[in-house]
Amino acid sequence: ALYDPPARLFAATDFTALGRLGQGAHGQVLLVHDNVSDKYTALKIVEKDHLHLSSYPRIFEEQLVGQRLFDCPWALRLEASFQDNEYFYFLSVSVDQRFAIRFQLNGLLVEM
């Protein structure tokens, strides 16, 4: 299947952060609860203030690659990407609620 952009318009306020799954040089990945769909998912957040303007094309390239690999079984599926004045956001596939709870109980999430 080809990437089909979601009909929904996403906003950061749609999500409640449960904890940090990881952090990289330019952003962090959070386990979040989607308050609109009532699902759990990973959300990568890249702060714009920490990026040089010359890095923006790489962000857009990451979005494009995520769309192109949408149906690849070996790649993390990009469900949606959006931005606001402060951040770029990359939303991955939903996870089962039991998975999210297991991460919390086993201490695999970093407190926010």
mmCIF file of the C-alpha atoms, coordinates in Angstrom:
data_MODEL
# 
_entry.id   MODEL 
# 
loop_
_atom_site.group_PDB 
_atom_site.id 
_atom_site.type_symbol 
_atom_site.label_atom_id 
_atom_site.label_alt_id 
_atom_site.label_comp_id 
_atom_site.label_asym_id 
_atom_site.label_entity_id 
_atom_site.label_seq_id 
_atom_site.pdbx_PDB_ins_code 
_atom_site.Cartn_x 
_atom_site.Cartn_y 
_atom_site.Cartn_z 
_atom_site.occupancy 
_atom_site.B_iso_or_equiv 
_atom_site.pdbx_formal_charge 
_atom_site.auth_seq_id 
_atom_site.auth_comp_id 
_atom_site.auth_asym_id 
_atom_site.auth_atom_id 
_atom_site.pdbx_PDB_model_num 
ATOM 1   C CA . ALA A 1 1   ? 0.000  0.000  0.000  1.00 0.00 ? 1   ALA A CA 1 
ATOM 2   C CA . LEU A 1 2   ? 1.108  3.521  -0.687 1.00 0.00 ? 2   LEU A CA 1 
ATOM 3   C CA . TYR A 1 3   ? 1.308  6.195  1.965  1.00 0.00 ? 3   TYR A CA 1 
ATOM 4   C CA . ASP A 1 4   ? -2.082 7.827  2.349  1.00 0.00 ? 4   ASP A CA 1 
ATOM 5   C CA . PRO A 1 5   ? -1.932 11.039 4.389  1.00 0.00 ? 5   PRO A CA 1 
ATOM 6   C CA . PRO A 1 6   ? -4.264 10.933 7.378  1.00 0.00 ? 6   PRO A CA 1 
ATOM 7   C CA . ALA A 1 7   ? -7.494 12.888 7.108  1.00 0.00 ? 7   ALA A CA 1 
ATOM 8   C CA . ARG A 1 8   ? -7.052 14.130 10.656 1.00 0.00 ? 8   ARG A CA 1 
ATOM 9   C CA . LEU A 1 9   ? -5.129 17.291 11.461 1.00 0.00 ? 9   LEU A CA 1 
ATOM 10  C CA . PHE A 1 10  ? -2.766 16.586 14.345 1.00 0.00 ? 10  PHE A CA 1 
ATOM 11  C CA . ALA A 1 11  ? -1.702 18.934 17.134 1.00 0.00 ? 11  ALA A CA 1 
ATOM 12  C CA . ALA A 1 12  ? 0.685  18.471 20.039 1.00 0.00 ? 12  ALA A CA 1 
ATOM 13  C CA . THR A 1 13  ? -2.217 18.988 22.434 1.00 0.00 ? 13  THR A CA 1 
ATOM 14  C CA . ASP A 1 14  ? -3.765 15.738 21.127 1.00 0.00 ? 14  ASP A CA 1 
ATOM 15  C CA . PHE A 1 15  ? -1.153 13.733 23.046 1.00 0.00 ? 15  PHE A CA 1 
ATOM 16  C CA . THR A 1 16  ? -0.225 13.051 26.654 1.00 0.00 ? 16  THR A CA 1 
ATOM 17  C CA . ALA A 1 17  ? 3.423  12.103 27.183 1.00 0.00 ? 17  ALA A CA 1 
ATOM 18  C CA . LEU A 1 18  ? 3.905  9.013  29.361 1.00 0.00 ? 18  LEU A CA 1 
ATOM 19  C CA . GLY A 1 19  ? 7.686  8.903  29.288 1.00 0.00 ? 19  GLY A CA 1 
ATOM 20  C CA . ARG A 1 20  ? 10.772 9.070  27.106 1.00 0.00 ? 20  ARG A CA 1 
ATOM 21  C CA . LEU A 1 21  ? 11.764 6.003  25.113 1.00 0.00 ? 21  LEU A CA 1 
ATOM 22  C CA . GLY A 1 22  ? 15.017 7.499  23.865 1.00 0.00 ? 22  GLY A CA 1 
ATOM 23  C CA . GLN A 1 23  ? 16.943 10.612 22.974 1.00 0.00 ? 23  GLN A CA 1 
ATOM 24  C CA . GLY A 1 24  ? 19.217 11.544 20.114 1.00 0.00 ? 24  GLY A CA 1 
ATOM 25  C CA . ALA A 1 25  ? 21.308 14.505 19.062 1.00 0.00 ? 25  ALA A CA 1 
ATOM 26  C CA . HIS A 1 26  ? 18.366 16.472 17.686 1.00 0.00 ? 26  HIS A CA 1 
ATOM 27  C CA . GLY A 1 27  ? 15.314 15.141 19.448 1.00 0.00 ? 27  GLY A CA 1 
ATOM 28  C CA . GLN A 1 28  ? 13.629 12.627 21.654 1.00 0.00 ? 28  GLN A CA 1 
ATOM 29  C CA . VAL A 1 29  ? 11.129 9.813  21.237 1.00 0.00 ? 29  VAL A CA 1 
ATOM 30  C CA . LEU A 1 30  ? 8.227  9.700  23.653 1.00 0.00 ? 30  LEU A CA 1 
ATOM 31  C CA . LEU A 1 31  ? 5.629  7.076  24.407 1.00 0.00 ? 31  LEU A CA 1 
ATOM 32  C CA . VAL A 1 32  ? 2.381  9.022  24.214 1.00 0.00 ? 32  VAL A CA 1 
ATOM 33  C CA . HIS A 1 33  ? -1.329 8.469  24.625 1.00 0.00 ? 33  HIS A CA 1 
ATOM 34  C CA . ASP A 1 34  ? -3.338 9.852  21.710 1.00 0.00 ? 34  ASP A CA 1 
ATOM 35  C CA . ASN A 1 35  ? -6.280 11.484 23.462 1.00 0.00 ? 35  ASN A CA 1 
ATOM 36  C CA . VAL A 1 36  ? -8.323 11.616 20.236 1.00 0.00 ? 36  VAL A CA 1 
ATOM 37  C CA . SER A 1 37  ? -8.005 7.980  19.111 1.00 0.00 ? 37  SER A CA 1 
ATOM 38  C CA . ASP A 1 38  ? -7.371 6.555  22.622 1.00 0.00 ? 38  ASP A CA 1 
ATOM 39  C CA . LYS A 1 39  ? -4.283 4.714  21.304 1.00 0.00 ? 39  LYS A CA 1 
ATOM 40  C CA . TYR A 1 40  ? -0.659 4.578  22.424 1.00 0.00 ? 40  TYR A CA 1 
ATOM 41  C CA . THR A 1 41  ? 2.141  5.423  20.018 1.00 0.00 ? 41  THR A CA 1 
ATOM 42  C CA . ALA A 1 42  ? 5.703  6.666  19.756 1.00 0.00 ? 42  ALA A CA 1 
ATOM 43  C CA . LEU A 1 43  ? 6.167  10.335 18.939 1.00 0.00 ? 43  LEU A CA 1 
ATOM 44  C CA . LYS A 1 44  ? 9.532  11.719 17.846 1.00 0.00 ? 44  LYS A CA 1 
ATOM 45  C CA . ILE A 1 45  ? 9.948  15.389 18.701 1.00 0.00 ? 45  ILE A CA 1 
ATOM 46  C CA . VAL A 1 46  ? 12.627 17.641 17.188 1.00 0.00 ? 46  VAL A CA 1 
ATOM 47  C CA . GLU A 1 47  ? 12.973 21.110 18.684 1.00 0.00 ? 47  GLU A CA 1 
ATOM 48  C CA . LYS A 1 48  ? 13.347 23.754 15.984 1.00 0.00 ? 48  LYS A CA 1 
ATOM 49  C CA . ASP A 1 49  ? 15.430 26.111 18.159 1.00 0.00 ? 49  ASP A CA 1 
ATOM 50  C CA . HIS A 1 50  ? 18.200 23.485 18.358 1.00 0.00 ? 50  HIS A CA 1 
ATOM 51  C CA . LEU A 1 51  ? 18.354 23.050 14.583 1.00 0.00 ? 51  LEU A CA 1 
ATOM 52  C CA . HIS A 1 52  ? 20.304 25.196 12.203 1.00 0.00 ? 52  HIS A CA 1 
ATOM 53  C CA . LEU A 1 53  ? 18.185 26.291 9.260  1.00 0.00 ? 53  LEU A CA 1 
ATOM 54  C CA . SER A 1 54  ? 20.446 24.229 6.991  1.00 0.00 ? 54  SER A CA 1 
ATOM 55  C CA . SER A 1 55  ? 19.222 21.078 8.812  1.00 0.00 ? 55  SER A CA 1 
ATOM 56  C CA . TYR A 1 56  ? 15.579 21.636 7.851  1.00 0.00 ? 56  TYR A CA 1 
ATOM 57  C CA . PRO A 1 57  ? 15.948 19.833 4.486  1.00 0.00 ? 57  PRO A CA 1 
ATOM 58  C CA . ARG A 1 58  ? 17.054 16.704 6.401  1.00 0.00 ? 58  ARG A CA 1 
ATOM 59  C CA . ILE A 1 59  ? 13.865 16.863 8.471  1.00 0.00 ? 59  ILE A CA 1 
ATOM 60  C CA . PHE A 1 60  ? 11.764 17.075 5.305  1.00 0.00 ? 60  PHE A CA 1 
ATOM 61  C CA . GLU A 1 61  ? 13.793 14.251 3.789  1.00 0.00 ? 61  GLU A CA 1 
ATOM 62  C CA . GLU A 1 62  ? 13.090 12.110 6.873  1.00 0.00 ? 62  GLU A CA 1 
ATOM 63  C CA . GLN A 1 63  ? 9.372  12.721 6.354  1.00 0.00 ? 63  GLN A CA 1 
ATOM 64  C CA . LEU A 1 64  ? 9.637  11.732 2.689  1.00 0.00 ? 64  LEU A CA 1 
ATOM 65  C CA . VAL A 1 65  ? 11.647 8.579  3.440  1.00 0.00 ? 65  VAL A CA 1 
ATOM 66  C CA . GLY A 1 66  ? 9.111  7.619  6.112  1.00 0.00 ? 66  GLY A CA 1 
ATOM 67  C CA . GLN A 1 67  ? 6.323  7.982  3.568  1.00 0.00 ? 67  GLN A CA 1 
ATOM 68  C CA . ARG A 1 68  ? 8.195  5.934  0.968  1.00 0.00 ? 68  ARG A CA 1 
ATOM 69  C CA . LEU A 1 69  ? 8.900  3.130  3.443  1.00 0.00 ? 69  LEU A CA 1 
ATOM 70  C CA . PHE A 1 70  ? 5.312  3.116  4.704  1.00 0.00 ? 70  PHE A CA 1 
ATOM 71  C CA . ASP A 1 71  ? 4.671  -0.472 3.678  1.00 0.00 ? 71  ASP A CA 1 
ATOM 72  C CA . CYS A 1 72  ? 8.171  -1.843 4.320  1.00 0.00 ? 72  CYS A CA 1 
ATOM 73  C CA . PRO A 1 73  ? 8.132  -4.554 7.024  1.00 0.00 ? 73  PRO A CA 1 
ATOM 74  C CA . TRP A 1 74  ? 11.678 -3.660 8.168  1.00 0.00 ? 74  TRP A CA 1 
ATOM 75  C CA . ALA A 1 75  ? 11.104 0.049  8.765  1.00 0.00 ? 75  ALA A CA 1 
ATOM 76  C CA . LEU A 1 76  ? 9.264  1.833  11.543 1.00 0.00 ? 76  LEU A CA 1 
ATOM 77  C CA . ARG A 1 77  ? 6.024  2.975  9.987  1.00 0.00 ? 77  ARG A CA 1 
ATOM 78  C CA . LEU A 1 78  ? 5.441  6.723  9.856  1.00 0.00 ? 78  LEU A CA 1 
ATOM 79  C CA . GLU A 1 79  ? 1.740  7.326  10.463 1.00 0.00 ? 79  GLU A CA 1 
ATOM 80  C CA . ALA A 1 80  ? 1.878  11.109 10.289 1.00 0.00 ? 80  ALA A CA 1 
ATOM 81  C CA . SER A 1 81  ? 4.163  14.085 10.642 1.00 0.00 ? 81  SER A CA 1 
ATOM 82  C CA . PHE A 1 82  ? 3.266  17.616 11.620 1.00 0.00 ? 82  PHE A CA 1 
ATOM 83  C CA . GLN A 1 83  ? 4.821  20.734 13.089 1.00 0.00 ? 83  GLN A CA 1 
ATOM 84  C CA . ASP A 1 84  ? 4.091  23.805 15.128 1.00 0.00 ? 84  ASP A CA 1 
ATOM 85  C CA . ASN A 1 85  ? 6.151  26.920 15.873 1.00 0.00 ? 85  ASN A CA 1 
ATOM 86  C CA . GLU A 1 86  ? 8.498  25.065 18.222 1.00 0.00 ? 86  GLU A CA 1 
ATOM 87  C CA . TYR A 1 87  ? 8.769  21.428 17.075 1.00 0.00 ? 87  TYR A CA 1 
ATOM 88  C CA . PHE A 1 88  ? 8.675  18.922 14.238 1.00 0.00 ? 88  PHE A CA 1 
ATOM 89  C CA . TYR A 1 89  ? 6.709  15.768 15.150 1.00 0.00 ? 89  TYR A CA 1 
ATOM 90  C CA . PHE A 1 90  ? 6.908  12.243 13.692 1.00 0.00 ? 90  PHE A CA 1 
ATOM 91  C CA . LEU A 1 91  ? 4.131  9.861  14.740 1.00 0.00 ? 91  LEU A CA 1 
ATOM 92  C CA . SER A 1 92  ? 4.758  6.119  14.419 1.00 0.00 ? 92  SER A CA 1 
ATOM 93  C CA . VAL A 1 93  ? 2.424  3.136  14.574 1.00 0.00 ? 93  VAL A CA 1 
ATOM 94  C CA . SER A 1 94  ? 0.089  2.564  17.477 1.00 0.00 ? 94  SER A CA 1 
ATOM 95  C CA . VAL A 1 95  ? 1.033  0.028  20.123 1.00 0.00 ? 95  VAL A CA 1 
ATOM 96  C CA . ASP A 1 96  ? -1.215 -2.119 22.257 1.00 0.00 ? 96  ASP A CA 1 
ATOM 97  C CA . GLN A 1 97  ? -2.103 -0.644 25.653 1.00 0.00 ? 97  GLN A CA 1 
ATOM 98  C CA . ARG A 1 98  ? -0.542 -3.711 27.335 1.00 0.00 ? 98  ARG A CA 1 
ATOM 99  C CA . PHE A 1 99  ? 2.758  -2.887 25.613 1.00 0.00 ? 99  PHE A CA 1 
ATOM 100 C CA . ALA A 1 100 ? 2.638  0.676  26.949 1.00 0.00 ? 100 ALA A CA 1 
ATOM 101 C CA . ILE A 1 101 ? 1.857  -0.537 30.475 1.00 0.00 ? 101 ILE A CA 1 
ATOM 102 C CA . ARG A 1 102 ? 4.642  -3.136 30.297 1.00 0.00 ? 102 ARG A CA 1 
ATOM 103 C CA . PHE A 1 103 ? 7.129  -0.408 29.386 1.00 0.00 ? 103 PHE A CA 1 
ATOM 104 C CA . GLN A 1 104 ? 6.008  1.618  32.398 1.00 0.00 ? 104 GLN A CA 1 
ATOM 105 C CA . LEU A 1 105 ? 6.049  -1.313 34.835 1.00 0.00 ? 105 LEU A CA 1 
ATOM 106 C CA . ASN A 1 106 ? 9.478  -2.550 33.722 1.00 0.00 ? 106 ASN A CA 1 
ATOM 107 C CA . GLY A 1 107 ? 11.049 0.885  34.112 1.00 0.00 ? 107 GLY A CA 1 
ATOM 108 C CA . LEU A 1 108 ? 11.857 1.178  30.417 1.00 0.00 ? 108 LEU A CA 1 
ATOM 109 C CA . LEU A 1 109 ? 10.521 4.724  30.230 1.00 0.00 ? 109 LEU A CA 1 
ATOM 110 C CA . VAL A 1 110 ? 12.551 7.693  31.378 1.00 0.00 ? 110 VAL A CA 1 
ATOM 111 C CA . GLU A 1 111 ? 10.555 10.062 33.559 1.00 0.00 ? 111 GLU A CA 1 
ATOM 112 C CA . MET A 1 112 ? 9.776  13.380 31.962 1.00 0.00 ? 112 MET A CA 1 
# 
